[in-house]
Structures are given as C-alpha cells and as structure tokens.
Amino acid sequence: MDLGDQRELFEIPEDIAYLNCAYMGPQSRSVQEIGAWSVARKSRPWEITPPDFFEDAEKARGLFARLVVGDADGVAIIPAVSYGMAVVAANIPVRAGESILILEGQFPSNVHTWRELAKRKEANVVTVPQPADFDWTTAILEHLDESVAIAAVPNCHWTDGSLVDLGRVGERAREVGAALVVDGIQSIGAKPFDVAEVRPDFLVASTYKWLLGPYSLGFMWVDERWREGMPLEHNWITRSGSEDFSRLVDYRDDFAPGARRYDVGERSNFVLLPMAIAALRQILDWGVENVSETTGRFTDLIEKEAKQRGIEAIPAERRVRHMIGLRLGPDAPDDLAARLAQRNVFVSVRGDSVRVSPHVYNNESDIEKLFAAL
C-alpha cells in the first residue's frame, strides 16, 4: 500500500526538498516531543527508578525484533555499526590464510574492522570489484568460496542503492562454511528483512537513518549459535540478577539471557531509547512493505526523469526501492551537493553517484525541484 504524503508528521518546510534519508533521517514531530520530555526528565532523577533501567531497553529490543521478524533474545543494544562489527570480529574465528569478503567502496565502518582483524590473524581481505552491470549478487557469489571465513556485506551499496540478494548470498555462505555479517544501516526500516529467510550470523543497524531515530544508538541481531560469545565490555547491567540493585556487590559471572551480553554499557539511555521506541513504533505502524512501496514510487519516477535527460540511473531491477544513484559523469561540478543545497534540494554525492534517497515525507513536487535544480 502506498502511504501517500506523510509530510505533516515531520518538521520539513514545503520549500525544502529533502531527498537525503540515507545521510540522516529526520525525526518526526512525535519523536522530537519524546526527546524533549526525556531530556527534561533527567532534571528529576528521583523519578527514575530501578525498573526504568530495564523496561525501555526491553521495549526497544522487542520492537527491533519485530522489525526483522526475529526474537527479542537475539537483539543487543549498541551505539554504532562499528561497535557491532567489533563484537563480530571478537567472536567469529578467522584462521591464517582465510579470507574476509567485502565490497569495493563499502562504508568504512564495515571495512576498517576487517582490515585490522586480517592483520592480526594473518588473513586476507578480498574486495569484490564493482560490477559494470550493478549485479553485486553474482559478483559476490563468484568470490564466495571455501577460503572465506566472513562475508561482510550490506543489503545494498551505500553509494547508490544497488542491491545485494542476501538470501542467495546467505545460502552460498552456509554452503562454504562462511559467516554472513550484514550491515543493515541503509536498509532496515525501508526494505523488508526476515532473519529466518536471510539467516545472518549477525545483523547490525543504527537508528539515525532509515529507522528515523536518534544518533548514537543502534541494534544488533545475533544468531543463536553466537549468543554465548564474548562481549566487548563487562558492564553491570548485562549480568544476571542486575535488576536487584541492592545485590550488585554480589558479583555474578553469568550473563542475562540471549544477546544481552553484547549490550553497550549505559544502554539504558533515558533520552535516546524513548525516542527510538517512538520511531520504531511509527515504522511498524506504517509497515516496512508500505514504506518500500511508497519510496519506490519516487525512485521509479527519478529513474524515468533521469533517462529522459540522458542521465544514467541504477535500474529498478538492480537496486532497492528506497534509494537510487544517478551518474552525471566527469563534467559534474565537484561542489554539486552544495549547489543543490543552495536551491533547497538536499541529496548526497557518494563516490561517482548522486545518491537520492526519498522517504514518506516526500512528494512529486520534491522530484520536480530536484531536476529543475540539476
């Protein structure tokens, strides 16, 4: 179902064409209100009780689990994608001579961790070259063999939205004994995802893009076989019995169940968690399928308008529905994004692509403004 124009839920003026959710998703008015209430709440700490350290964390955990069709016990609360990747690197065994598979031009937070791990383990980082036809899936499968210990890939390339079929990649990873690690920051919340279908070993996403939540917060879904691993840090709240503040000096070695052992310290952020909860509820209320259909109408229109002007665009069959890359060629000005911003049109330039990423707060007028400005 097309959700139509949801702009009134956001604080976006009519003269602003914000087509840049892949850069940073705007918070809705309701999330903003929750944030203001949450900040004020810290001024009255006597109203924050021990159960408050746990209840919002469990609400958020459960909502994210619903979003990826998984179980709440599999969800950890993290501050960033890089934190989640560090957890993964600390737990998936990699032997000397084995490979870690990544994509050319992949986002740095899903690259640096693997370079460091490969250096420590005397392993190799294998980079899949960008395919000329944008068919990342086939290119990945050609490189995914028995030498690969970890396939660390996104659901779509962050520079232009070109698609990776994680179902096929995951199936091949299991055949060769590789772990599938998914950076979902540019897809979760805008593209349907089912952990039972993809079967990732780890799935990581932050809330500030397509989850329309705050900065410095994210979630990691962990497959059952990795839920008894080693966390990056040893904080008090991830241990069993931590709900009883009076007994915290009875130091416990056992962890809270599931992936909670991987939670970041001070996970009970009394400002960010309530905001994330409100944002997750809104997305679930819309339905991710409906978000995808709505944004897809815009990216299809952008592709059509681009082709009419002789601009190369990632074709629909090779991209996600919520993001599209335009190739303007070498004559495009280096300060293109800044020039467009002067005309109140906001997109990103990433690599050799003008990345356009609409959401449900956009309308066809925004697309008209984009091409008029171009």
DRENVODO-868835 format. One record per residue (C-alpha): residue in one letter; y, z, x. Coordinates in Angstrom, 2 decimals, always signed. Last residue first. Example, Ala and Ser with C-alpha at 12.3 -4.5 7.8 and 13.67 -1.06 7.14 Angstrom:
{pt "S"; {-1.06; +7.14; +13.67}} {pt "A"; {-4.50; +7.80; +12.30}} 
***
This chain:
{pt "L"; {+19.78; -11.80; +20.04}} {pt "A"; {+22.33; -9.89; +17.94}} {pt "A"; {+21.71; -12.05; +14.88}} {pt "F"; {+18.01; -11.71; +15.52}} {pt "L"; {+18.11; -7.91; +15.49}} {pt "K"; {+20.59; -7.68; +12.60}} {pt "E"; {+18.28; -9.79; +10.41}} {pt "I"; {+15.37; -7.50; +11.29}} {pt "D"; {+17.44; -4.46; +10.28}} {pt "S"; {+18.31; -6.15; +6.97}} {pt "E"; {+14.59; -6.53; +6.32}} {pt "N"; {+14.21; -2.76; +6.10}} {pt "N"; {+13.47; +0.15; +8.42}} {pt "Y"; {+12.73; +3.79; +7.57}} {pt "V"; {+9.00; +3.01; +7.30}} {pt "H"; {+8.75; +2.25; +11.00}} {pt "P"; {+9.75; -0.52; +13.40}} {pt "S"; {+8.72; -1.01; +17.04}} {pt "V"; {+10.27; -3.94; +18.89}} {pt "R"; {+9.44; -4.20; +22.57}} {pt "V"; {+11.43; -6.84; +24.45}} {pt "S"; {+8.79; -7.74; +26.94}} {pt "D"; {+8.78; -8.59; +30.65}} {pt "G"; {+8.11; -5.00; +31.71}} {pt "R"; {+9.45; -2.78; +28.97}} {pt "V"; {+12.75; -3.63; +27.31}} {pt "S"; {+13.32; -1.30; +24.40}} {pt "V"; {+14.90; -1.78; +20.96}} {pt "F"; {+18.05; -0.46; +19.27}} {pt "V"; {+20.49; -2.69; +17.41}} {pt "N"; {+23.89; -1.08; +16.89}} {pt "R"; {+25.73; -4.10; +18.36}} {pt "Q"; {+26.48; -2.18; +21.56}} {pt "A"; {+22.79; -1.24; +21.52}} {pt "L"; {+21.94; -4.95; +21.79}} {pt "R"; {+23.98; -5.22; +24.99}} {pt "A"; {+22.32; -2.11; +26.41}} {pt "A"; {+18.85; -3.48; +25.65}} {pt "L"; {+19.76; -6.82; +27.28}} {pt "D"; {+21.07; -5.32; +30.51}} {pt "D"; {+18.93; -7.50; +32.77}} {pt "P"; {+20.07; -10.60; +30.88}} {pt "A"; {+17.38; -12.96; +29.55}} {pt "D"; {+17.14; -16.10; +31.69}} {pt "P"; {+13.70; -15.17; +33.05}} {pt "G"; {+11.94; -15.49; +29.69}} {pt "L"; {+12.61; -14.05; +26.25}} {pt "R"; {+9.08; -12.73; +25.68}} {pt "L"; {+8.95; -10.68; +22.49}} {pt "G"; {+6.53; -7.76; +22.16}} {pt "I"; {+5.41; -6.37; +18.81}} {pt "M"; {+4.69; -2.91; +17.46}} {pt "H"; {+3.45; -1.36; +14.22}} {pt "R"; {+0.69; -3.76; +13.23}} {pt "V"; {-1.26; -3.61; +16.47}} {pt "R"; {-1.51; -6.75; +18.51}} {pt "R"; {-3.74; -9.72; +19.34}} {pt "E"; {-4.41; -11.15; +15.87}} {pt "A"; {-0.74; -10.81; +14.95}} {pt "P"; {+0.45; -12.97; +17.83}} {pt "I"; {+2.49; -11.39; +20.67}} {pt "A"; {+5.79; -13.24; +20.47}} {pt "E"; {+7.18; -16.20; +22.42}} {pt "I"; {+10.73; -17.10; +21.38}} {pt "G"; {+11.34; -20.70; +20.25}} {pt "R"; {+13.80; -19.68; +17.55}} {pt "Q"; {+11.44; -20.32; +14.64}} {pt "K"; {+8.76; -18.52; +16.64}} {pt "A"; {+10.90; -15.39; +16.82}} {pt "E"; {+11.60; -15.35; +13.07}} {pt "K"; {+7.88; -15.56; +12.29}} {pt "E"; {+6.93; -12.87; +14.81}} {pt "I"; {+9.68; -10.59; +13.51}} {pt "L"; {+8.47; -11.12; +9.93}} {pt "D"; {+4.92; -10.22; +10.95}} {pt "T"; {+6.29; -7.17; +12.76}} {pt "F"; {+8.13; -6.08; +9.62}} {pt "R"; {+5.24; -6.48; +7.20}} {pt "G"; {+3.03; -4.73; +9.72}} {pt "T"; {+5.27; -1.68; +9.59}} {pt "T"; {+4.46; -1.25; +5.91}} {pt "E"; {+0.75; -1.95; +6.28}} {pt "S"; {+0.41; +0.44; +9.21}} {pt "V"; {+2.29; +3.20; +7.39}} {pt "N"; {+0.04; +2.60; +4.38}} {pt "E"; {-3.13; +2.93; +6.44}} {pt "V"; {-1.67; +6.06; +8.04}} {pt "G"; {-1.26; +7.72; +4.65}} {pt "W"; {+2.17; +8.60; +3.31}} {pt "D"; {+1.15; +12.19; +2.59}} {pt "L"; {-0.73; +12.38; +5.87}} {pt "I"; {+2.40; +11.22; +7.67}} {pt "Q"; {+4.54; +13.77; +5.84}} {pt "R"; {+2.09; +16.58; +6.53}} {pt "L"; {+2.09; +15.71; +10.22}} {pt "A"; {+5.90; +15.88; +10.34}} {pt "A"; {+6.06; +19.26; +8.61}} {pt "I"; {+3.38; +20.68; +10.91}} {pt "A"; {+5.14; +19.29; +13.97}} {pt "M"; {+8.36; +21.04; +12.97}} {pt "P"; {+6.57; +24.33; +12.36}} {pt "L"; {+4.90; +23.97; +15.79}} {pt "L"; {+8.08; +23.20; +17.72}} {pt "V"; {+10.20; +26.25; +16.87}} {pt "F"; {+7.79; +29.21; +16.95}} {pt "N"; {+5.91; +27.77; +19.91}} {pt "S"; {+2.48; +29.35; +19.54}} {pt "R"; {+1.07; +27.34; +22.45}} {pt "E"; {+2.59; +29.89; +24.81}} {pt "G"; {-0.03; +28.86; +27.38}} {pt "V"; {-1.46; +25.39; +26.82}} {pt "D"; {-4.61; +25.10; +24.74}} {pt "Y"; {-7.72; +23.97; +26.65}} {pt "R"; {-9.81; +26.99; +25.61}} {pt "R"; {-9.04; +26.04; +22.01}} {pt "A"; {-11.44; +23.07; +22.36}} {pt "G"; {-14.18; +24.80; +20.43}} {pt "P"; {-14.39; +28.54; +19.93}} {pt "A"; {-12.10; +31.17; +21.48}} {pt "F"; {-13.13; +31.83; +25.05}} {pt "D"; {-15.38; +34.43; +26.67}} {pt "D"; {-14.25; +36.31; +29.76}} {pt "R"; {-12.51; +39.05; +27.82}} {pt "Y"; {-10.09; +41.53; +29.35}} {pt "D"; {-9.99; +44.79; +27.41}} {pt "V"; {-6.24; +45.07; +28.10}} {pt "L"; {-5.69; +42.78; +25.12}} {pt "R"; {-7.15; +45.45; +22.83}} {pt "S"; {-3.99; +46.50; +20.92}} {pt "F"; {-3.01; +42.87; +20.44}} {pt "D"; {-6.08; +42.17; +18.33}} {pt "E"; {-5.83; +38.42; +17.70}} {pt "S"; {-6.92; +37.87; +21.30}} {pt "G"; {-10.51; +38.62; +20.31}} {pt "S"; {-11.97; +35.63; +22.10}} {pt "R"; {-9.75; +34.19; +24.79}} {pt "T"; {-7.34; +31.28; +24.31}} {pt "I"; {-4.39; +33.60; +23.66}} {pt "W"; {-4.47; +35.36; +27.00}} {pt "N"; {-3.89; +32.47; +29.32}} {pt "H"; {-6.20; +31.02; +31.92}} {pt "E"; {-4.85; +27.65; +32.95}} {pt "L"; {-6.19; +24.15; +33.49}} {pt "P"; {-9.17; +24.79; +31.25}} {pt "M"; {-12.76; +24.50; +32.49}} {pt "G"; {-15.38; +22.96; +30.19}} {pt "E"; {-17.22; +24.29; +27.16}} {pt "R"; {-15.80; +21.76; +24.72}} {pt "W"; {-16.83; +18.70; +26.75}} {pt "R"; {-20.05; +17.77; +24.92}} {pt "E"; {-18.39; +18.31; +21.55}} {pt "D"; {-15.83; +15.53; +22.03}} {pt "V"; {-12.29; +16.73; +22.63}} {pt "W"; {-9.19; +15.91; +20.58}} {pt "M"; {-5.94; +16.55; +22.44}} {pt "F"; {-2.66; +17.36; +20.76}} {pt "G"; {+1.02; +17.18; +21.67}} {pt "L"; {+4.26; +19.06; +22.08}} {pt "S"; {+7.21; +18.73; +24.46}} {pt "Y"; {+9.42; +16.66; +22.09}} {pt "P"; {+9.43; +17.25; +18.36}} {pt "G"; {+7.71; +15.30; +15.58}} {pt "L"; {+7.73; +11.78; +14.20}} {pt "L"; {+3.96; +11.41; +14.82}} {pt "W"; {+4.70; +7.88; +16.03}} {pt "K"; {+6.82; +9.09; +18.95}} {pt "Y"; {+7.59; +12.77; +19.56}} {pt "T"; {+4.17; +14.22; +18.75}} {pt "S"; {+2.21; +13.60; +21.95}} {pt "A"; {-1.28; +12.11; +21.94}} {pt "V"; {-4.57; +12.59; +23.81}} {pt "L"; {-8.10; +11.54; +22.86}} {pt "F"; {-11.01; +12.75; +25.00}} {pt "D"; {-14.67; +11.74; +25.08}} {pt "P"; {-13.85; +9.00; +22.63}} {pt "R"; {-16.29; +8.25; +19.81}} {pt "V"; {-14.47; +5.21; +18.37}} {pt "E"; {-16.13; +5.40; +14.95}} {pt "A"; {-16.53; +9.17; +14.63}} {pt "V"; {-13.10; +9.68; +16.21}} {pt "D"; {-11.51; +7.70; +13.38}} {pt "F"; {-8.08; +6.20; +14.05}} {pt "P"; {-5.76; +4.43; +11.61}} {pt "K"; {-2.69; +2.96; +13.31}} {pt "A"; {+0.79; +4.47; +12.90}} {pt "G"; {+0.12; +8.20; +13.25}} {pt "I"; {-1.86; +7.84; +16.46}} {pt "S"; {-0.89; +4.51; +18.06}} {pt "Q"; {+1.55; +4.75; +20.95}} {pt "I"; {+0.60; +8.28; +22.05}} {pt "G"; {-3.11; +7.56; +21.78}} {pt "D"; {-4.05; +7.66; +25.45}} {pt "V"; {-7.81; +7.36; +25.13}} {pt "V"; {-10.41; +8.59; +27.62}} {pt "L"; {-13.84; +6.98; +27.31}} {pt "A"; {-16.42; +8.46; +29.69}} {pt "A"; {-18.71; +5.95; +31.40}} {pt "G"; {-22.51; +5.90; +31.07}} {pt "V"; {-22.93; +2.11; +31.11}} {pt "E"; {-24.00; +1.79; +27.47}} {pt "R"; {-21.63; +4.56; +26.38}} {pt "A"; {-18.67; +2.69; +27.85}} {pt "R"; {-19.80; -0.52; +26.12}} {pt "E"; {-19.73; +1.16; +22.72}} {pt "G"; {-16.37; +2.74; +23.49}} {pt "V"; {-14.86; -0.60; +24.47}} {pt "R"; {-16.13; -2.22; +21.29}} {pt "G"; {-14.72; +0.53; +19.06}} {pt "L"; {-11.61; +0.81; +21.19}} {pt "D"; {-10.51; -2.73; +20.36}} {pt "V"; {-7.43; -2.82; +22.59}} {pt "L"; {-4.38; -4.42; +21.01}} {pt "S"; {-1.17; -5.84; +22.46}} {pt "G"; {+1.69; -3.57; +21.35}} {pt "D"; {+4.22; -4.98; +23.84}} {pt "T"; {+4.97; -2.51; +26.65}} {pt "W"; {+2.76; +0.39; +25.52}} {pt "H"; {-0.45; -1.60; +25.53}} {pt "C"; {-2.52; -0.69; +22.50}} {pt "N"; {-5.26; +1.82; +21.76}} {pt "P"; {-4.79; +3.14; +25.29}} {pt "V"; {-7.25; +3.11; +28.20}} {pt "A"; {-8.84; +5.49; +30.69}} {pt "A"; {-12.38; +4.18; +31.26}} {pt "I"; {-13.99; +6.87; +33.40}} {pt "A"; {-17.13; +6.80; +35.57}} {pt "V"; {-17.24; +3.03; +36.11}} {pt "S"; {-19.87; +1.70; +38.53}} {pt "E"; {-22.26; +0.90; +35.69}} {pt "D"; {-19.94; -1.80; +34.32}} {pt "L"; {-16.63; -2.12; +32.47}} {pt "H"; {-14.77; -4.95; +34.21}} {pt "E"; {-15.66; -7.83; +31.86}} {pt "L"; {-15.41; -5.45; +28.90}} {pt "I"; {-11.80; -4.67; +29.81}} {pt "A"; {-10.80; -8.35; +29.88}} {pt "T"; {-12.50; -8.99; +26.55}} {pt "T"; {-10.63; -6.11; +24.96}} {pt "W"; {-7.29; -6.93; +26.56}} {pt "D"; {-7.04; -10.29; +24.81}} {pt "F"; {-3.31; -10.90; +25.43}} {pt "D"; {-4.01; -14.64; +26.03}} {pt "A"; {-2.69; -14.50; +29.61}} {pt "P"; {-4.77; -11.41; +30.30}} {pt "Q"; {-3.06; -8.51; +32.11}} {pt "P"; {-5.22; -7.63; +35.08}} {pt "V"; {-7.73; -4.76; +34.68}} {pt "T"; {-6.98; -2.18; +37.38}} {pt "V"; {-9.91; -0.54; +39.14}} {pt "V"; {-9.12; +2.85; +40.69}} {pt "N"; {-11.78; +3.71; +43.24}} {pt "A"; {-13.49; +6.96; +44.23}} {pt "E"; {-13.16; +9.04; +47.37}} {pt "K"; {-13.18; +12.14; +45.13}} {pt "R"; {-9.77; +13.47; +46.11}} {pt "K"; {-8.12; +10.03; +46.28}} {pt "A"; {-9.75; +8.93; +43.04}} {pt "L"; {-8.44; +12.06; +41.31}} {pt "E"; {-4.91; +11.42; +42.61}} {pt "R"; {-4.96; +7.81; +41.47}} {pt "W"; {-6.43; +8.88; +38.15}} {pt "T"; {-3.67; +11.40; +37.42}} {pt "H"; {-1.00; +8.88; +38.43}} {pt "V"; {-2.20; +6.28; +35.92}} {pt "N"; {-2.23; +7.64; +32.37}} {pt "S"; {+1.11; +9.42; +32.77}} {pt "P"; {+2.41; +6.22; +34.41}} {pt "F"; {+2.03; +4.03; +31.28}} {pt "Q"; {-0.33; +1.09; +31.88}} {pt "G"; {+1.13; -1.97; +33.58}} {pt "E"; {-2.27; -3.33; +34.53}} {pt "L"; {-4.93; -1.46; +32.61}} {pt "I"; {-7.13; +1.40; +33.85}} {pt "L"; {-10.76; +1.84; +34.94}} {pt "I"; {-11.82; +4.74; +37.16}} {pt "S"; {-14.54; +3.71; +39.59}} {pt "E"; {-17.42; +5.33; +41.45}} {pt "G"; {-17.71; +5.24; +45.25}} {pt "A"; {-17.57; +8.99; +45.67}} {pt "R"; {-18.53; +10.76; +42.47}} {pt "V"; {-16.47; +11.47; +39.35}} {pt "P"; {-17.31; +14.40; +37.11}} {pt "I"; {-15.22; +14.73; +33.92}} {pt "N"; {-13.72; +18.23; +33.71}} {pt "A"; {-10.62; +18.59; +35.88}} {pt "A"; {-9.58; +14.98; +35.35}} {pt "V"; {-9.73; +15.50; +31.58}} {pt "V"; {-7.53; +18.59; +31.74}} {pt "A"; {-5.06; +16.67; +33.91}} {pt "M"; {-5.06; +13.87; +31.35}} {pt "G"; {-4.14; +16.38; +28.66}} {pt "Y"; {-1.25; +17.73; +30.71}} {pt "S"; {-0.01; +14.18; +31.37}} {pt "V"; {-0.07; +13.47; +27.64}} {pt "A"; {+2.31; +16.37; +27.07}} {pt "P"; {+2.66; +19.99; +25.89}} {pt "I"; {-0.94; +20.63; +24.73}} {pt "I"; {-2.62; +22.04; +21.64}} {pt "A"; {-6.39; +21.52; +21.65}} {pt "V"; {-8.38; +19.94; +18.82}} {pt "G"; {-12.18; +19.77; +18.60}} {pt "D"; {-12.53; +22.92; +16.51}} {pt "A"; {-10.29; +21.26; +13.92}} {pt "D"; {-12.91; +18.61; +13.18}} {pt "G"; {-12.25; +14.88; +13.26}} {pt "V"; {-10.85; +12.20; +10.97}} {pt "V"; {-8.03; +11.40; +13.42}} {pt "L"; {-5.25; +12.50; +11.05}} {pt "R"; {-7.41; +15.23; +9.53}} {pt "A"; {-7.88; +16.78; +12.97}} {pt "F"; {-4.12; +16.63; +13.51}} {pt "L"; {-3.63; +18.60; +10.31}} {pt "G"; {-6.25; +21.19; +11.25}} {pt "R"; {-4.78; +21.86; +14.67}} {pt "A"; {-1.29; +22.13; +13.18}} {pt "K"; {-2.46; +24.71; +10.65}} {pt "E"; {-4.43; +26.58; +13.31}} {pt "A"; {-1.42; +26.81; +15.61}} {pt "D"; {+0.76; +27.83; +12.67}} {pt "E"; {-1.55; +30.75; +11.87}} {pt "F"; {-2.22; +32.04; +15.38}} {pt "F"; {+0.89; +33.62; +16.91}} {pt "D"; {+2.19; +34.28; +13.39}} {pt "P"; {-0.72; +36.69; +12.87}} {pt "P"; {+0.87; +39.01; +15.48}} {pt "T"; {+4.15; +39.32; +13.50}} {pt "I"; {+7.47; +37.54; +13.89}} {pt "E"; {+9.94; +39.29; +11.55}} {pt "W"; {+10.90; +41.81; +14.23}} {pt "P"; {+11.92; +38.83; +16.32}} {pt "R"; {+14.98; +38.14; +14.14}} {pt "S"; {+17.04; +35.76; +16.32}} {pt "K"; {+13.81; +33.78; +16.84}} {pt "R"; {+14.01; +32.84; +13.15}} {pt "A"; {+17.27; +30.96; +13.68}} {pt "V"; {+15.48; +28.39; +15.84}} {pt "S"; {+12.75; +28.03; +13.23}} {pt "W"; {+15.20; +27.51; +10.36}} {pt "A"; {+16.99; +24.77; +12.33}} {pt "G"; {+13.65; +23.14; +13.16}} {pt "I"; {+12.48; +23.29; +9.54}} {pt "E"; {+15.69; +21.55; +8.50}} {pt "Q"; {+15.19; +18.83; +11.11}} {pt "V"; {+11.63; +18.30; +9.94}} {pt "S"; {+12.89; +17.91; +6.35}} {pt "R"; {+15.62; +15.47; +7.40}} {pt "S"; {+13.05; +13.33; +9.16}} {pt "Q"; {+12.75; +13.37; +12.92}} {pt "P"; {+13.37; +10.08; +14.67}} {pt "G"; {+10.50; +8.59; +16.66}} {pt "M"; {+11.20; +8.07; +20.34}} {pt "Y"; {+10.63; +5.02; +22.53}} {pt "A"; {+7.79; +3.51; +20.46}} {pt "C"; {+9.97; +4.24; +17.41}} {pt "N"; {+12.55; +1.72; +18.67}} {pt "L"; {+13.65; -0.54; +15.84}} {pt "Y"; {+16.72; +1.49; +14.89}} {pt "A"; {+19.06; -0.97; +13.20}} {pt "I"; {+22.10; +1.26; +12.68}} {pt "D"; {+24.76; +0.13; +10.17}} {pt "E"; {+22.99; +1.91; +7.31}} {pt "P"; {+23.17; +5.27; +9.06}} {pt "I"; {+19.84; +6.91; +10.03}} {pt "E"; {+19.41; +10.58; +9.07}} {pt "F"; {+15.94; +10.14; +7.65}} {pt "L"; {+14.29; +10.65; +4.25}} {pt "E"; {+16.72; +8.15; +2.71}} {pt "R"; {+15.26; +5.46; +4.97}} {pt "Q"; {+11.88; +5.40; +3.21}} {pt "D"; {+12.09; +1.69; +2.33}} {pt "G"; {+8.83; +0.46; +0.86}} {pt "L"; {+5.54; +2.27; +1.26}} {pt "D"; {+3.46; -0.92; +1.25}} {pt "M"; {+0.00; +0.00; +0.00}} 
***
